[in-house]
Amino acid sequence: MLMRTDPFRELDRLTSQLLGTAATGTWSRPNAMPMDAYRDGDQFVVCFDLPGVAPDAIELDVERNVLTVKAERRPLATGEKVEMQVAERPLGVFSRQLFLGDTLDTDHINADFNAGVLTLRIPIAEKAKPRKIAIASADTDRREITA
């Protein structure tokens, strides 16, 4: 059996009971979902930490350049004889919304889930990539510049 002293344990338990999150067994409270986001060449990469979440409990939606990630972590130990001694891992629904710019190609998002990390790769749209534009002049030949 694990023992630990936490002066706020009873306050947390009472708050959970009053708000109905732990006492009712429902997991409707959104929790934090840490992420990293960076550009890697011609793609935008977003990584979400989702340890302990099954791949089939993750939902991705894109609507009008808003990417919504939802995941649910369920308790591992369930049953009538289970008596929790320490419960520090957050359970329930985790969600996060990202507002994607028009420069990203939301029709070709690639998602991969490995070792508790959800990685999204979003290509940069062709219209946002640098391109050359021809300039015409009356006294010189055409030349190209980079836009």
N, CA and C atoms as an extended XYZ file, in Angstrom:
441
Properties=species:S:1:pos:R:3:atomname:S:1:resname:S:1:resid:I:1 pbc="F F F"
N         0.838       -1.177        0.000 N   MET     1
C         0.000        0.000        0.000 CA  MET     1
C         0.881        1.237        0.000 C   MET     1
N         0.503        2.251       -0.778 N   LEU     2
C         1.244        3.500       -0.858 CA  LEU     2
C         0.635        4.528        0.073 C   LEU     2
N         1.479        5.233        0.769 N   MET     3
C         1.009        6.288        1.665 CA  MET     3
C         1.709        7.579        1.275 C   MET     3
N         0.973        8.645        1.374 N   ARG     4
C         1.540        9.922        0.998 CA  ARG     4
C         0.804       11.016        1.747 C   ARG     4
N         1.520       12.014        2.203 N   THR     5
C         0.886       13.125        2.898 CA  THR     5
C         0.636       14.251        1.914 C   THR     5
N        -0.602       14.663        1.828 N   ASP     6
C        -0.987       15.772        0.952 CA  ASP     6
C        -1.994       16.632        1.706 C   ASP     6
N        -1.592       17.832        2.115 N   PRO     7
C        -2.498       18.669        2.913 CA  PRO     7
C        -3.740       19.120        2.133 C   PRO     7
N        -3.710       19.069        0.805 N   PHE     8
C        -4.839       19.531        0.005 CA  PHE     8
C        -5.705       18.386       -0.524 C   PHE     8
N        -5.398       17.165       -0.133 N   ARG     9
C        -6.116       16.013       -0.655 CA  ARG     9
C        -7.610       16.078       -0.361 C   ARG     9
N        -7.948       16.382        0.872 N   GLU    10
C        -9.364       16.454        1.234 CA  GLU    10
C       -10.065       17.596        0.517 C   GLU    10
N        -9.373       18.719        0.345 N   LEU    11
C        -9.955       19.849       -0.393 CA  LEU    11
C       -10.213       19.458       -1.847 C   LEU    11
N        -9.256       18.787       -2.474 N   ASP    12
C        -9.435       18.317       -3.848 CA  ASP    12
C       -10.595       17.328       -3.952 C   ASP    12
N       -10.689       16.413       -3.009 N   ARG    13
C       -11.764       15.425       -3.018 CA  ARG    13
C       -13.120       16.103       -2.862 C   ARG    13
N       -13.208       17.047       -1.929 N   LEU    14
C       -14.459       17.756       -1.703 CA  LEU    14
C       -14.862       18.577       -2.935 C   LEU    14
N       -13.889       19.251       -3.537 N   THR    15
C       -14.161       20.030       -4.743 CA  THR    15
C       -14.644       19.131       -5.871 C   THR    15
N       -14.021       17.982       -6.042 N   SER    16
C       -14.439       17.038       -7.089 CA  SER    16
C       -15.854       16.544       -6.846 C   SER    16
N       -16.176       16.293       -5.606 N   GLN    17
C       -17.523       15.831       -5.301 CA  GLN    17
C       -18.557       16.919       -5.554 C   GLN    17
N       -18.230       18.153       -5.182 N   LEU    18
C       -19.166       19.254       -5.388 CA  LEU    18
C       -19.377       19.547       -6.870 C   LEU    18
N       -18.305       19.443       -7.661 N   LEU    19
C       -18.413       19.715       -9.086 CA  LEU    19
C       -18.928       18.510       -9.865 C   LEU    19
N       -18.943       17.351       -9.231 N   GLY    20
C       -19.504       16.174       -9.868 CA  GLY    20
C       -18.570       15.442      -10.803 C   GLY    20
N       -17.292       15.760      -10.822 N   THR    21
C       -16.401       15.099      -11.776 CA  THR    21
C       -15.984       13.726      -11.295 C   THR    21
N       -15.550       13.592      -10.062 N   ALA    22
C       -15.085       12.287       -9.585 CA  ALA    22
C       -16.222       11.472       -8.994 C   ALA    22
N       -17.154       12.132       -8.326 N   ALA    23
C       -18.199       11.403       -7.620 CA  ALA    23
C       -19.175       10.723       -8.574 C   ALA    23
N       -19.458       11.329       -9.698 N   THR    24
C       -20.456       10.752      -10.607 CA  THR    24
C       -19.856        9.772      -11.595 C   THR    24
N       -18.535        9.774      -11.713 N   GLY    25
C       -17.911        8.867      -12.666 CA  GLY    25
C       -17.950        9.391      -14.089 C   GLY    25
N       -18.428       10.611      -14.297 N   THR    26
C       -18.444       11.184      -15.635 CA  THR    26
C       -17.188       12.005      -15.828 C   THR    26
N       -16.728       12.035      -17.056 N   TRP    27
C       -15.497       12.750      -17.356 CA  TRP    27
C       -15.774       13.795      -18.419 C   TRP    27
N       -16.395       14.879      -18.018 N   SER    28
C       -16.747       15.901      -18.999 CA  SER    28
C       -15.880       17.148      -18.865 C   SER    28
N       -15.051       17.194      -17.879 N   ARG    29
C       -14.224       18.369      -17.640 CA  ARG    29
C       -12.998       18.335      -18.537 C   ARG    29
N       -12.791       19.382      -19.375 N   PRO    30
C       -11.597       19.402      -20.221 CA  PRO    30
C       -10.331       19.549      -19.381 C   PRO    30
N        -9.313       18.831      -19.754 N   ASN    31
C        -8.029       18.895      -19.076 CA  ASN    31
C        -6.970       19.414      -20.040 C   ASN    31
N        -5.819       19.718      -19.495 N   ALA    32
C        -4.721       20.237      -20.313 CA  ALA    32
C        -4.178       19.155      -21.238 C   ALA    32
N        -3.746       19.585      -22.413 N   MET    33
C        -3.136       18.688      -23.387 CA  MET    33
C        -1.880       19.407      -23.897 C   MET    33
N        -0.717       19.153      -23.277 N   PRO    34
C         0.498       19.864      -23.694 CA  PRO    34
C         0.846       19.574      -25.146 C   PRO    34
N         1.409       20.592      -25.812 N   MET    35
C         1.763       20.419      -27.218 CA  MET    35
C         3.013       21.205      -27.566 C   MET    35
N         3.639       20.794      -28.662 N   ASP    36
C         4.718       21.533      -29.318 CA  ASP    36
C         4.268       21.755      -30.751 C   ASP    36
N         4.647       22.892      -31.323 N   ALA    37
C         4.326       23.172      -32.717 CA  ALA    37
C         5.528       23.855      -33.352 C   ALA    37
N         5.880       23.407      -34.575 N   TYR    38
C         7.021       23.994      -35.269 CA  TYR    38
C         6.885       23.769      -36.765 C   TYR    38
N         7.638       24.551      -37.522 N   ARG    39
C         7.670       24.378      -38.980 CA  ARG    39
C         8.914       23.592      -39.335 C   ARG    39
N         8.733       22.590      -40.184 N   ASP    40
C         9.832       21.754      -40.644 CA  ASP    40
C         9.777       21.723      -42.169 C   ASP    40
N        10.509       22.610      -42.807 N   GLY    41
C        10.508       22.686      -44.267 CA  GLY    41
C         9.165       23.125      -44.801 C   GLY    41
N         8.538       22.257      -45.602 N   ASP    42
C         7.255       22.577      -46.220 CA  ASP    42
C         6.071       22.008      -45.446 C   ASP    42
N         6.246       21.788      -44.160 N   GLN    43
C         5.135       21.300      -43.355 CA  GLN    43
C         5.169       21.904      -41.959 C   GLN    43
N         4.000       21.943      -41.348 N   PHE    44
C         3.835       22.429      -39.989 CA  PHE    44
C         3.576       21.194      -39.131 C   PHE    44
N         4.312       21.038      -38.033 N   VAL    45
C         4.216       19.842      -37.203 CA  VAL    45
C         3.691       20.231      -35.818 C   VAL    45
N         2.696       19.481      -35.347 N   VAL    46
C         2.133       19.695      -34.017 CA  VAL    46
C         2.173       18.359      -33.287 C   VAL    46
N         2.728       18.358      -32.071 N   CYS    47
C         2.826       17.145      -31.255 CA  CYS    47
C         2.055       17.353      -29.956 C   CYS    47
N         1.176       16.414      -29.631 N   PHE    48
C         0.382       16.461      -28.411 CA  PHE    48
C         0.783       15.306      -27.502 C   PHE    48
N         0.977       15.575      -26.222 N   ASP    49
C         1.244       14.520      -25.246 CA  ASP    49
C        -0.073       13.927      -24.775 C   ASP    49
N        -0.260       12.628      -25.024 N   LEU    50
C        -1.467       11.914      -24.616 CA  LEU    50
C        -1.107       10.565      -24.000 C   LEU    50
N        -0.310       10.557      -22.928 N   PRO    51
C         0.061        9.270      -22.345 CA  PRO    51
C        -1.145        8.558      -21.745 C   PRO    51
N        -1.191        7.260      -21.941 N   GLY    52
C        -2.260        6.451      -21.376 CA  GLY    52
C        -3.570        6.514      -22.135 C   GLY    52
N        -3.577        7.146      -23.309 N   VAL    53
C        -4.794        7.242      -24.120 CA  VAL    53
C        -4.701        6.215      -25.240 C   VAL    53
N        -5.765        5.447      -25.430 N   ALA    54
C        -5.801        4.467      -26.512 CA  ALA    54
C        -6.011        5.194      -27.842 C   ALA    54
N        -5.393        4.702      -28.921 N   PRO    55
C        -5.550        5.363      -30.227 CA  PRO    55
C        -7.003        5.503      -30.676 C   PRO    55
N        -7.861        4.541      -30.309 N   ASP    56
C        -9.263        4.641      -30.718 CA  ASP    56
C       -10.072        5.621      -29.870 C   ASP    56
N        -9.454        6.205      -28.836 N   ALA    57
C       -10.121        7.203      -27.989 CA  ALA    57
C        -9.731        8.623      -28.391 C   ALA    57
N        -9.093        8.771      -29.564 N   ILE    58
C        -8.678       10.088      -30.056 CA  ILE    58
C        -9.559       10.460      -31.238 C   ILE    58
N       -10.010       11.706      -31.249 N   GLU    59
C       -10.861       12.206      -32.335 CA  GLU    59
C       -10.275       13.501      -32.880 C   GLU    59
N       -10.116       13.573      -34.197 N   LEU    60
C        -9.599       14.775      -34.865 CA  LEU    60
C       -10.665       15.300      -35.818 C   LEU    60
N       -10.911       16.603      -35.759 N   ASP    61
C       -11.867       17.247      -36.660 CA  ASP    61
C       -11.281       18.558      -37.152 C   ASP    61
N       -11.556       18.886      -38.415 N   VAL    62
C       -11.182       20.185      -38.973 CA  VAL    62
C       -12.441       20.789      -39.578 C   VAL    62
N       -12.753       21.989      -39.146 N   GLU    63
C       -13.896       22.703      -39.697 CA  GLU    63
C       -13.548       24.179      -39.787 C   GLU    63
N       -13.559       24.698      -41.009 N   ARG    64
C       -13.260       26.113      -41.264 CA  ARG    64
C       -11.951       26.546      -40.613 C   ARG    64
N       -10.906       25.800      -40.870 N   ASN    65
C        -9.551       26.086      -40.372 CA  ASN    65
C        -9.415       26.010      -38.850 C   ASN    65
N       -10.338       25.337      -38.187 N   VAL    66
C       -10.217       25.091      -36.751 CA  VAL    66
C       -10.011       23.592      -36.570 C   VAL    66
N        -8.860       23.238      -36.017 N   LEU    67
C        -8.528       21.841      -35.750 CA  LEU    67
C        -8.892       21.545      -34.300 C   LEU    67
N        -9.713       20.525      -34.084 N   THR    68
C       -10.103       20.122      -32.733 CA  THR    68
C        -9.565       18.727      -32.463 C   THR    68
N        -8.848       18.595      -31.355 N   VAL    69
C        -8.322       17.301      -30.925 CA  VAL    69
C        -9.014       16.960      -29.613 C   VAL    69
N        -9.666       15.794      -29.568 N   LYS    70
C       -10.309       15.311      -28.345 CA  LYS    70
C        -9.767       13.925      -28.048 C   LYS    70
N        -9.510       13.677      -26.779 N   ALA    71
C        -9.040       12.358      -26.359 CA  ALA    71
C        -9.627       12.055      -24.990 C   ALA    71
N        -9.847       10.779      -24.734 N   GLU    72
C       -10.395       10.384      -23.436 CA  GLU    72
C        -9.499        9.333      -22.797 C   GLU    72
N        -9.089        9.604      -21.569 N   ARG    73
C        -8.318        8.621      -20.794 CA  ARG    73
C        -9.256        8.027      -19.759 C   ARG    73
N        -9.415        6.714      -19.848 N   ARG    74
C       -10.302        5.994      -18.933 CA  ARG    74
C        -9.471        5.321      -17.848 C   ARG    74
N       -10.088        5.032      -16.706 N   PRO    75
C        -9.338        4.352      -15.636 CA  PRO    75
C        -8.948        2.938      -16.061 C   PRO    75
N        -7.754        2.527      -15.639 N   LEU    76
C        -7.291        1.172      -15.959 CA  LEU    76
C        -7.895        0.146      -15.012 C   LEU    76
N        -8.010        0.522      -13.742 N   ALA    77
C        -8.517       -0.399      -12.735 CA  ALA    77
C        -9.994       -0.120      -12.488 C   ALA    77
N       -10.837       -1.073      -12.851 N   THR    78
C       -12.268       -0.939      -12.613 CA  THR    78
C       -12.785       -2.237      -12.023 C   THR    78
N       -13.874       -2.156      -11.324 N   GLY    79
C       -14.481       -3.346      -10.741 CA  GLY    79
C       -14.948       -3.074       -9.327 C   GLY    79
N       -15.730       -4.013       -8.804 N   GLU    80
C       -16.303       -3.833       -7.468 CA  GLU    80
C       -15.253       -3.947       -6.371 C   GLU    80
N       -14.234       -4.756       -6.577 N   LYS    81
C       -13.244       -4.991       -5.529 CA  LYS    81
C       -12.071       -4.013       -5.565 C   LYS    81
N       -12.049       -3.132       -6.566 N   VAL    82
C       -10.942       -2.187       -6.706 CA  VAL    82
C       -11.123       -1.041       -5.717 C   VAL    82
N       -10.077       -0.798       -4.941 N   GLU    83
C       -10.080        0.313       -3.973 CA  GLU    83
C        -8.845        1.162       -4.249 C   GLU    83
N        -9.049        2.333       -4.840 N   MET    84
C        -7.928        3.205       -5.196 CA  MET    84
C        -7.208        3.689       -3.946 C   MET    84
N        -5.892        3.634       -3.980 N   GLN    85
C        -5.069        4.129       -2.884 CA  GLN    85
C        -4.511        5.515       -3.216 C   GLN    85
N        -4.075        5.687       -4.452 N   VAL    86
C        -3.565        6.969       -4.936 CA  VAL    86
C        -4.101        7.157       -6.358 C   VAL    86
N        -4.684        8.308       -6.624 N   ALA    87
C        -5.212        8.593       -7.963 CA  ALA    87
C        -4.765        9.992       -8.373 C   ALA    87
N        -3.574       10.085       -8.956 N   GLU    88
C        -3.013       11.371       -9.356 CA  GLU    88
C        -3.100       11.606      -10.863 C   GLU    88
N        -3.253       10.552      -11.635 N   ARG    89
C        -3.302       10.694      -13.090 CA  ARG    89
C        -4.665       11.227      -13.493 C   ARG    89
N        -4.695       12.319      -14.243 N   PRO    90
C        -5.997       12.873      -14.635 CA  PRO    90
C        -6.728       11.942      -15.598 C   PRO    90
N        -8.010       11.789      -15.360 N   LEU    91
C        -8.874       10.983      -16.215 CA  LEU    91
C        -9.877       11.892      -16.886 C   LEU    91
N       -10.464       11.411      -17.934 N   GLY    92
C       -11.543       12.157      -18.562 CA  GLY    92
C       -11.228       12.598      -19.969 C   GLY    92
N       -11.926       13.652      -20.375 N   VAL    93
C       -11.827       14.164      -21.728 CA  VAL    93
C       -10.803       15.286      -21.777 C   VAL    93
N        -9.888       15.170      -22.715 N   PHE    94
C        -8.902       16.209      -22.979 CA  PHE    94
C        -9.260       16.804      -24.333 C   PHE    94
N        -9.266       18.116      -24.452 N   SER    95
C        -9.537       18.697      -25.759 CA  SER    95
C        -8.719       19.957      -25.955 C   SER    95
N        -8.456       20.219      -27.223 N   ARG    96
C        -7.669       21.402      -27.587 CA  ARG    96
C        -8.079       21.826      -28.984 C   ARG    96
N        -8.186       23.133      -29.199 N   GLN    97
C        -8.501       23.659      -30.523 CA  GLN    97
C        -7.365       24.548      -30.990 C   GLN    97
N        -7.020       24.384      -32.259 N   LEU    98
C        -6.003       25.221      -32.887 CA  LEU    98
C        -6.636       25.933      -34.074 C   LEU    98
N        -6.359       27.209      -34.196 N   PHE    99
C        -6.828       27.970      -35.335 CA  PHE    99
C        -5.708       27.968      -36.371 C   PHE    99
N        -5.964       27.314      -37.498 N   LEU   100
C        -4.969       27.155      -38.548 CA  LEU   100
C        -5.108       28.277      -39.564 C   LEU   100
N        -3.988       28.820      -39.983 N   GLY   101
C        -4.000       29.888      -40.974 CA  GLY   101
C        -4.343       29.373      -42.360 C   GLY   101
N        -4.661       30.300      -43.250 N   ASP   102
C        -4.986       29.947      -44.630 CA  ASP   102
C        -3.786       29.412      -45.393 C   ASP   102
N        -2.598       29.554      -44.824 N   THR   103
C        -1.383       29.094      -45.500 CA  THR   103
C        -1.161       27.591      -45.336 C   THR   103
N        -2.026       26.912      -44.567 N   LEU   104
C        -1.880       25.471      -44.356 CA  LEU   104
C        -2.916       24.708      -45.167 C   LEU   104
N        -2.515       23.541      -45.665 N   ASP   105
C        -3.379       22.686      -46.476 CA  ASP   105
C        -4.101       21.697      -45.556 C   ASP   105
N        -5.277       22.074      -45.067 N   THR   106
C        -6.005       21.246      -44.109 CA  THR   106
C        -6.621       19.999      -44.739 C   THR   106
N        -6.604       19.900      -46.064 N   ASP   107
C        -7.141       18.708      -46.732 CA  ASP   107
C        -6.160       17.538      -46.716 C   ASP   107
N        -4.911       17.784      -46.370 N   HIS   108
C        -3.888       16.730      -46.423 CA  HIS   108
C        -3.144       16.579      -45.096 C   HIS   108
N        -3.855       16.626      -43.978 N   ILE   109
C        -3.238       16.448      -42.666 CA  ILE   109
C        -2.922       14.973      -42.453 C   ILE   109
N        -1.713       14.692      -41.959 N   ASN   110
C        -1.281       13.335      -41.661 CA  ASN   110
C        -1.160       13.208      -40.145 C   ASN   110
N        -1.789       12.186      -39.554 N   ALA   111
C        -1.755       11.976      -38.107 CA  ALA   111
C        -1.090       10.642      -37.788 C   ALA   111
N        -0.236       10.664      -36.742 N   ASP   112
C         0.472        9.459      -36.314 CA  ASP   112
C         0.477        9.445      -34.792 C   ASP   112
N         0.211        8.281      -34.186 N   PHE   113
C         0.198        8.152      -32.730 CA  PHE   113
C         1.198        7.084      -32.328 C   PHE   113
N         2.231        7.480      -31.571 N   ASN   114
C         3.290        6.560      -31.186 CA  ASN   114
C         3.807        6.940      -29.806 C   ASN   114
N         3.897        5.961      -28.910 N   ALA   115
C         4.450        6.139      -27.564 CA  ALA   115
C         3.762        7.267      -26.803 C   ALA   115
N         2.444        7.385      -26.960 N   GLY   116
C         1.692        8.389      -26.225 CA  GLY   116
C         1.784        9.799      -26.784 C   GLY   116
N         2.345        9.944      -27.987 N   VAL   117
C         2.468       11.260      -28.617 CA  VAL   117
C         1.712       11.244      -29.943 C   VAL   117
N         0.756       12.152      -30.069 N   LEU   118
C         0.025       12.329      -31.323 CA  LEU   118
C         0.749       13.393      -32.126 C   LEU   118
N         1.204       13.026      -33.327 N   THR   119
C         1.937       13.954      -34.190 CA  THR   119
C         1.120       14.222      -35.440 C   THR   119
N         0.841       15.499      -35.672 N   LEU   120
C         0.124       15.929      -36.868 CA  LEU   120
C         1.100       16.650      -37.774 C   LEU   120
N         1.066       16.312      -39.051 N   ARG   121
C         1.887       16.981      -40.061 CA  ARG   121
C         0.943       17.636      -41.057 C   ARG   121
N         1.022       18.957      -41.116 N   ILE   122
C         0.121       19.731      -41.970 CA  ILE   122
C         0.961       20.411      -43.038 C   ILE   122
N         0.755       20.066      -44.313 N   PRO   123
C         1.558       20.678      -45.377 CA  PRO   123
C         1.263       22.176      -45.522 C   PRO   123
N         2.293       22.908      -45.923 N   ILE   124
C         2.129       24.313      -46.255 CA  ILE   124
C         1.431       24.363      -47.623 C   ILE   124
N         0.411       25.190      -47.747 N   ALA   125
C        -0.343       25.286      -49.005 CA  ALA   125
C         0.555       25.831      -50.115 C   ALA   125
N         0.316       25.370      -51.330 N   GLU   126
C         1.112       25.808      -52.483 CA  GLU   126
C         1.077       27.320      -52.642 C   GLU   126
N        -0.086       27.940      -52.363 N   LYS   127
C        -0.198       29.387      -52.538 CA  LYS   127
C         0.644       30.164      -51.525 C   LYS   127
N         1.086       29.505      -50.455 N   ALA   128
C         1.885       30.191      -49.442 CA  ALA   128
C         3.389       30.007      -49.646 C   ALA   128
N         3.777       29.112      -50.563 N   LYS   129
C         5.197       28.857      -50.799 CA  LYS   129
C         5.803       29.966      -51.659 C   LYS   129
N         7.092       30.260      -51.470 N   PRO   130
C         7.746       31.273      -52.308 CA  PRO   130
C         7.740       30.847      -53.779 C   PRO   130
N         7.577       31.809      -54.649 N   ARG   131
C         7.578       31.502      -56.086 CA  ARG   131
C         8.201       32.671      -56.842 C   ARG   131
N         8.583       32.417      -58.056 N   LYS   132
C         9.186       33.458      -58.895 CA  LYS   132
C         8.111       34.122      -59.736 C   LYS   132
N         8.247       35.431      -59.880 N   ILE   133
C         7.305       36.215      -60.674 CA  ILE   133
C         8.101       36.919      -61.767 C   ILE   133
N         7.643       36.780      -63.003 N   ALA   134
C         8.318       37.430      -64.130 CA  ALA   134
C         7.931       38.908      -64.171 C   ALA   134
N         8.931       39.759      -64.412 N   ILE   135
C         8.709       41.201      -64.518 CA  ILE   135
C         9.002       41.615      -65.952 C   ILE   135
N         8.057       42.294      -66.557 N   ALA   136
C         8.233       42.770      -67.927 CA  ALA   136
C         8.584       44.257      -67.895 C   ALA   136
N         9.461       44.633      -68.792 N   SER   137
C         9.857       46.032      -68.891 CA  SER   137
C         9.945       46.389      -70.367 C   SER   137
N         9.628       47.618      -70.689 N   ALA   138
C         9.641       48.050      -72.087 CA  ALA   138
C        11.059       48.122      -72.638 C   ALA   138
N        12.067       48.486      -71.828 N   ASP   139
C        13.414       48.668      -72.335 CA  ASP   139
C        14.356       47.493      -72.054 C   ASP   139
N        13.940       46.468      -71.280 N   THR   140
C        14.818       45.311      -71.041 CA  THR   140
C        14.029       44.025      -71.252 C   THR   140
N        14.760       42.940      -71.337 N   ASP   141
C        14.113       41.640      -71.450 CA  ASP   141
C        13.465       41.287      -70.114 C   ASP   141
N        12.611       40.279      -70.159 N   ARG   142
C        11.982       39.812      -68.933 CA  ARG   142
C        13.042       39.255      -67.986 C   ARG   142
N        12.826       39.476      -66.707 N   ARG   143
C        13.686       38.847      -65.697 CA  ARG   143
C        12.782       38.354      -64.577 C   ARG   143
N        13.286       37.426      -63.785 N   GLU   144
C        12.474       36.833      -62.721 CA  GLU   144
C        13.004       37.271      -61.369 C   GLU   144
N        12.065       37.471      -60.439 N   ILE   145
C        12.453       37.765      -59.061 CA  ILE   145
C        11.691       36.799      -58.151 C   ILE   145
N        12.193       36.606      -56.968 N   THR   146
C        11.544       35.723      -56.014 CA  THR   146
C        10.568       36.520      -55.167 C   THR   146
N         9.351       36.012      -55.046 N   ALA   147
C         8.332       36.706      -54.239 CA  ALA   147
C         8.308       36.108      -52.848 C   ALA   147
